[in-house]
Amino acid sequence: MDIDQFIERPPWIGGDLQTLRDTLRPEKLPPDKGQELKIEVPGYGINKKANGKLLAFLDLPEKAKNPLGLIVILHGLGGSSKRVGLRRMALSFQAAGYAVLRLNLRGADPGRHLAPGTYAAKCNSDLIPVLVKAREVCKRLSQSSNDSSQCSIPLLGAGISLGGTILLNACLGINKIHESNKPLLDGLVCTSSPLDLAVCSDKIEQPRNKFYQQWILQRLIRQTLEDPFKVSQEELKALSNKLKAKSTQLTIRSFDSLITAPRWGYLDVEDYYLNASPLPKLLNSQYRKLLPPTLFLQSLDDPWVPAISAQKLGELLDSTSESHLKVVITKKGGHNGFHGRDGCWGDKLVNKWFAYLTG
């Protein structure tokens, strides 16, 4: 697969402006016509009674009657299915002939009211039911296409930032969907996805990233406190004490220590970062065999996610013959930016990868 060089589009020069472009100048997108799909999920982590539903939106191809595949797309930390960058990517998939399933993770708007709690970098108990349902949608879309030669269209995954980490962890944890004996995914793309959570936490805590960290924290805290199923007194007290303290004491790491790690059954935040980071498994050839054809896209000037983890993986893959995995590292692009002279270069690359897999 040939890859064109990425060239920044003025005035979005540099990692920060590439990262903030969709926030500073959001594109005018067509009305959201996605079909609501509510997917039942079991209790999670230490709260086994926290059953609920995740809200997804199914977008059908713009013109093609026979979808080339179904792409499950996941947002990043503090995001949702309604974010501009995610919707723009989904629209590019639709224009290319794919159906798209835009998932809101546990606690994310606009599905906040459907499930208690919040998501984590590794939330396989939520993802597996989603992918089982997605396989059912693949089968239904295949049957409606009147193409008797095709049993089921491919199921693909696209993860933006932490969404890619979540999809990776699902694939590395469970090879097949037991009910159907199908692989979890037939192809995957991870854009600016954290592979080592501790390294990313250290990066976001740097003084230069104070604005980013507070921006993300506002979203995470709001999602947590707006839980209609209520927040435990212990969590509320701990979070309130942090909020009353100096703002510098409240970080992504402290939030994960107070909320994410204990909710998902980890001993502490260090245990969470270690065991929910996909990098150790990605460096193990036995685990890499569990992955579908996967593209990793990362920029060197990403202000949130250091490129060192993707570089380690890329260097390792260069010494092996595992052609089903590909790491693309650009000098520029920011965090899930890649805004080029002819639209979003990142969206075009992702589409090219899926076309390579399904063509």
Secondary structure, 3 states (H helix, E strand, C coil): CCCCCCCECCCCCCHHHHHHHHHHCCCCCCCCCCEEEEEEECCECCECCCCEEEEEEEECCCCCCCCCCEEEEECCCCCCCCCHHHHHHHHHHHHCCCEEEEECCCCCCCCHHHCCCCCCCCCHHHHHHHHHHHHHHHHHHHHHCCCCCCCCCCEEEEEECHHHHHHHHHHHHCCEECCCCEECCCEEEEECCCCCHHHHHHHHCCHHHHHHHHHHHHHHHHHHHCCCCCCCHHHHHHHHHHHHCCHHHCCHHHHHHHHHHHHCCCCCHHHHHHHCCCHHHHCCHHHHCCCCCEEEEEECCCCCCCCHHHHHHHHHHHCCCCCCEEEEEECCCCCCCCEECCEEHHHHHHHHHHHHHHC
